[in-house]
Amino acid sequence: MQHILVLGAGLSSSYLIKYLLASAKKESWHITVADQSLAIAESKIKKHPLAKAIALDVSDKEQREAEIKKADIVVSLLPPALHILAAKECIKCKKHLVTASYISDEMKSLHNQALKADVLFLNEIGLDPGIDHLSAMEMIHGIQANGGEIVSFKSYCGGLVAPEYDNNPWNYKFTWNPRNVILAGQATAKYIEDTQVKFIPANRIFTQTEDVNVKGYGKFESYANRDSLGYIEPYGITSARTVLRGTLRRKGYSINWNNLIKLGLTDDTFHIQHSHEMSYRNFLSAFIPGANDANIEEKLSEFLNISKSSKEYKRITWLGLLSADLIGLKNASPAQILQNLLQQKWKLERTDLDMIVMKHEITYKLGTKIKKADSTLVVKGEDAVYTAMAKTVGLPMAIATKLILQGKIKSRGVQMPIHEEFYKPILKELEKFGVKFI
């Protein structure tokens, strides 16, 4: 019997664990789900006879080593910075590792050691990164196999609320890590446009957007991801004159988010003493020159150069930033305070469904002709637990885990899923779950 150790049983784990449990008897697996909270881990295995839930503190070296030693493969849903603890133990114990996170420099440095141990450390096998690699490489390799040369590659992805449940003026609800949403766009974006390397500084990320049309769902807007250049060589598209990856939001989101940035509310570099005693109104006033409790409405309008009757102004007031409610967080950064507020206002309710939208736009040269190929994925969640985000992050990880244990994936070392042995079987099986590109 093969043993799978799942580290972390948070929001993104539901589909992954469900898939593993459903396959356990046929594949002769035993699954251990480990989380800091035993109750959360137990809720995910649902008393399955071939599964066990345990409480685990991944920073406890003895416990971590003991559990990894028992496993044939480790699936890590831990925060990205903690993967390396599991990875180093996997090297020692000669165990495979699967994560959905970007390959960090520290993880990359383990490549030769993983090769020597004859194990695979498969990273970037979630949604984005993950399904984006699988689907893009299938398209790119297909075009190149027919003699095509990639001229332009653009890829977009967004975790959103399904249109039927889009009932707030920001047209957005949290479907993944809220902190990542708050801190998005705080570094310079890099991409290629018509062979020229272009930079978008952090203060322009949300003002320099482009429209993306998705058939049946209308127009979205995209802001540039941090680094599009790093995909050129791995994807084998050095011929491309334009390469850009972006994040999707509903139209109008970016200009409104940029107002929060202008105000300084996304700053995570300092903490405010006695923040728990402040109201949100006090907090906002502290960022606007000349503002006080009596004139803050007028000063907010002046500072952002928007009228009090504008949609932009109303979106800010809808958030509750002018309310007298106490913040309640001690010694918090502006970004933490904003996150605390938005987690109340942008909460995905139990009856809400989320939605994933991904689109690739490729222009290529075939002989003397210029051709275009688009590929679009739209996935809606089933409920508040089995969300579209959990589905599209967890299922690729689960399917890859199965293929590794079956010996169908031969790669070793630190890898991302850009080769045919990854994308062909994983995309084929994803289609059975409704994760299908058009």
N, C-alpha and C positions, 0 to 999 in steps of 0.2 A: 504493500500500500504506500502510495506517495503522499507526502505531507506538505501542505501549503500553509505558510504563515502570513497572515494579513496584518500589517501594522497600521492601525488607525481605522476607526469605524465611524467617521464623520459623515457629512452630507453627501460627499461624492462616492461613498462606499456602497450604497444600497444596491445598485444594479450589479456591481462587481460581485458582491457576496451572494446575491440571489442567483447569479449565473453559476458560480462555483458550487453552491449547494445543490442546484438542479443537476449538475453534471457529476457530482461526487460518487454516486453509486456506480454508474456506468464506467467511470474512469478509474475507480478504486482509489479515491482520494480521501484523506482526512484533513479537515480545515480547522486551523486555530485562528480565531479573530481576537486580536489584542488591542486594547485601548486603555487610556488612563482611567476611563469610567467602565467598570465591569457591567453596570446596568445597560450602557449604550451597546457594548459588545454583545451582551445577551439578547438585546432586542433585535439585533441583526441576524442572529443564527436561528432564532425561533425554535429552540429545542431540537434542532436537526440531529439525528443519531450519529452522523459522521462529522460533526462539528463540535468545537469546544470554544467557549469564551473565557478570556482571562484578562485580569487587570495587569497592565504593564507600563512601567515608566521606562521609556527607551534610553534615558540617561543612566539607568542602573546597569552598569556593565555586566555584572554577574547574571542578572536575569535576562538581559538582551542576548548574551552569549549562549546561555542555556537553551533559549527558545529557538535561536537560529540554528544551533547544532542539530536540533531534531528535524529541521525542515529540509525539503528538497529544493524549494524555491521560496523566496521572500517577496511579497508584494507590498510595497511601501506607499501608503497614503498619508505619511507624515508631512509636516511642513517641510518645504524644500531643504532648509538648512540642516535638518536632522537625517536626511537620507544617508549622508556620509557616515554616520555612526553605524547604520545597518550595513553599508557597503564594505567598510573595513572589516567588519565581522564576517561578512560573506566571503571575502577573500581568504581569511584564515580558515574558514570551515568549508570552502569550495562549494558555495551555494549560488544559484542564479538569483538575480535581483531584477524586479520590474518596478518602474516608477512612471508617473505621468509628467514629471517636472523637466524643465530645461537642463541640459548637461552643464553643470557648473565646472569651473576650472579645476576644482578639487576632485570632482568625479572624473573628469577627463584624465587627470594625472594617474588614475588607477588602471588605465587601459592595459598596459603591459602586464601588470600584476594579474589582472583578470584573465588575460590570454594564457599566462603561465598556469593559472589555477584551472584552466579549461572551463570557465563559466561565462555566461552572458549577463551583462548589466544593461538591460534594455530600458532606456529613458525616453521621454517625449512620446509616450504612447497613450495619451489621453485624447482630448478634443483638439485643443490648440495650445500647445503642440500635441500632435498625434494624428487624428483623422485628417487634419490638413496636410500632413506629410504623405499619408497613404494615398489620398485622392489626387494630390498634386503630382506625385511621382507616377501614378498610373497614367495620368494624362500626358505628362512630359515624355515618359518612355514610349507611349503609344505614338505620339507625334514624331519623335526621333526615329523610331523603328520604321516609319513610312517615309523617311528621308526629309522630314520637316526640320526647320531651324527656328528655335524660339527667338522671337523678336521682343516680346513684352510679356511679363508675368506679374499679375496682380492677384492678391488673395486677401479676403476679408472674412472676419468672423465676429459674431456677437452673441452674448447670452442676454436674452430679453424676456419680457413678459409677453405671453400670447395675446394677440389683438383683442380677443373677447374679454380679457381681464385687465386691459390697459386702461385704467380708470383714474389716473392722476395726471396733473398738468405737465409733469416731467416725462411722461411716457416711459417710465423706467421703474423696475423693482429689482432688489438684489436677488440674483440667482446663483451667485458664487461668493467668494471671499470679499466681504465689504471693504476691508482695509485696502485690498488691491485696487478697488474702484476709486477710493478716495485718493490714493497716491499715484494713480495713472497719469501719464503725461508729464512727469517731473524730471525727465531727462531728454536731451536732444535726440530727435529722431533722424535716422540716416537711411537714405534710399538712393536709387539711380533713376534718373529721368533723362531719356535720350542720350545715353552714355555718360552723362555728367553726374558726379556724386553730389547729392543735395542734402542740406541739413535744415531741420526745422527746430529752432530752439524751443525750450520748454514754454516760454511765454507766448509762443505762436501755435502750439500743438492743436488747441481747440478753436483756432480761428482759421486755420488752413486745412479745411476739410474738402471732401469731394462726395458727390452724390453717387449712390449705388442702387440700381433698380433691381428688384427681385420680383419676378413674375408672380402675380397673385397676391403679393404682399406690399406692393408699392415701393416708394423711395425711402431709402435709408441714407444716413450720412456716415462717412468713415473718417476717423482721425488716424494718423500714421503711427504704427508701432515703433518701438525704440530702435530696433536694428534690423533692417531688411537686407543689408549687405551680406550678413553671415549665412544666407541661404543660397547664394549664387553658386558656390563651388559644390557643396553637398548635393544640390539639386541638379548639377551638371548643366547649368544654363548660362555659361560664360558668354554665349553669343547674344544674350538679351540686352537690349538697349535701355529697357525700363524694368525695374524690379521694385515692387512696393507691397508691403503687407500692412493691413489696417484693421482697426476695431470698429464694429458697426454699432450705431445707435439710431434711434428714431430721429427724424428731422427736427431740428431746433434744440436738441439736447446740448450740443457742444457750446453754442453761444451762451447758454444759460450757465453751464458749468464753468465757463470762462469767467463769468461774473463772480463766482465764488472764489476763484483763483485770484482775481484782481483784488478782492477784499482781503485776501490773506488767510482764508479759512481752511485751506488745504495744507498749511505749513505744519510740518512735523518735526521741526528743528529746535523748538523750545517748548517749555512747559509753563503754564500760568498758575502762579501761586493762588491758593484759595479759590480755584476754579469751581469747586463744589458749592461755594456760597454765591456764585454769580447766576444771574438769569441769562437766558439766551439773548435777551434785549441788551443787557449790560455787555455781554460778550461781543455782539455785533457792533455796538457803539464804540468799543475800544479800538476798532480797526478803521473807523471813519473820522478823518480830521474834522474837528469842530463839533462833533456829534455829542449830544447828551440825551438824557431820557425824554426830554420835552421835544427836541427837534430832530430826532433820529430819522423819521420818515422823510423829511425834506432833505436832510444831509445824505441819506442813502441814494435818493433820486439824483441829487447833484453829483455825487461821487462817481456813480456809474453812468451818468448822462442818459438816464432813462426816465420817462414820465411815470407818475404813480398809477396811471391808467394802463400802462403797457403790460403785455404778457410777461415780459422779463421781470418786471417789478412784482407782479402777482405771484410768479413762481417762487420768488424768494420769500414773500410773506406767507405763502402756503406751507412752506417748510417749517414755519414756527420760529424763525429767527428774530421776530419782533415780539415774541411772547414774554411774559413775566415768569414763565416756568423756570425753576431752578435746574441748573445743569446736573449737579449731583456727583460729578466725577472729580476726584481729588487730583491736583497737580497734573492736569491733562494738557496735552498739546492741542493747538487749534484743530488739527486733523482728527484727533481722537474725539474732540467735542462734536465736530461736524458728523463724524461717523456714528456717534451715539444717538444723535438726533435723526439722522437718515435711516438708521436701522428701525426706528419707530415709524417713520413716514413712508419708507420704501420697502416695507416688509412684504414678502410674498405670503399672502394669507393661505390658510389650509385649503380653501376652495379654489385658489388660483392655480393656473397652469403656466409654466414657463415655456420658452421657445428658443431653440438654437437656430441661427441662420449662418450659413457659410457659403461663400461664392469664390470661385476661381475664374479669372478672365485671362485667357492666353491668346496672344497674337503670334502667328508663326508664318514663316516663308516656306512654301512648297513649290519648288521649281521657280517660276517667275511670278507666281501668284502669292498674295498676302491673304491669309485666312484667319478666322477667329473661332475660338472654341470657349464656351462657357460651361461651367458645371456648378450646380446649386444644390445645397442640402438645407432642408427645413425639417426640424424635429420638434414636436410638442411633447410636453411632459404628460404623465398619466395622473399624478396627484402630487401632494406636497412632499412625499418621500421619494417616489420614483419619478424624479424630475427629468426633463430633457438633458439638463446639465449632468446629473448623476449617470444617466444612460450613456451619453456620448463620451464621458470621461471614463466610466467604469467598464463598459463592455469591451472596448479595444484592449484594455489591460487584461481582462479576464480571458478573452480569446487568445491573446498572445501567451498568457500563462499556460493555457491548455496546449498550445502548439509546441511550446518549449518542452513541457513534460512529456509530450508524445514523441519528441525527437524530430519534429518536422521543421524546426528552425535550427540551422546549423551554425549561425554566426556566433562568435565569441568576442570577448572584450567589451569595451564601453561603446554602445551603438545607439543610433536613432533609427526609426523604422522607415528607411528610404529605399530598401531593396525589394525586389519582387517576392522573395520568400516571406516578407512581412505583408506587403499591401495586397497581394493577390488573394490569399486565403482569408485575411481579416476582413477586407471589404466585402468579400462574398458572403461571409457569415453575418456581417452587420446588416446586410440587406434583409435577412430573415427576421430581424427585429425592427424593420421599418426605417433603418438608417441607410437611406439610398440617395445617391446623387442623380440629378436629372441634368 
